[in-house]
Structure formats: structure tokens, C-alpha cells
Amino acid sequence: MLKHAILIAVVVIGYIAYTGVDVTEEYDSASKVRNIILDDVFDPFAKKVLKQASESELDKIVESTIEKYGGYNNEM
């Protein structure tokens, strides 16, 4: 899959370099879409996940689970 993406990128860049097509409008529109996605979708989602992770008291959950299941098994 990564090989196909790299191949497509090389072909597109090669075509643009060979023909000299002006791609500033397309780049600007792609940049706007990327900024919208990052600002309106990804950033709020990441903020929510990080807030929940910081409030989850993971250390207490791990300790209680270790106590519940007896810790490490040394019978190997």
C-alpha cells in the first residue's frame, strides 16, 4: 500500500515537473481542507481523548487489576 502511494506521488510530481503546470490553486485548496480537518475534527478529538486519559487514574486501575489477579506468576 505504501509502495503504491509513493509511486502515485512520484508520478504526479514528475508530471507536474515535466509539464510545468501551475498547481498553486490546488495546493491552497488542499491546505485549507487540511487546516479545517486538523482544527475542526482532529484537535477537538485529541483534546477530548487526552482529557479523559488524564482523568482516568490509570495507575489505580493497573494496581487494582494486579492485586485482583495475583500479580506475576513465578511458576514458569
Helices and strands as residue ranges (DSSP letters): H 2-19, H 24-36, I 37-42, H 43-54, H 58-69
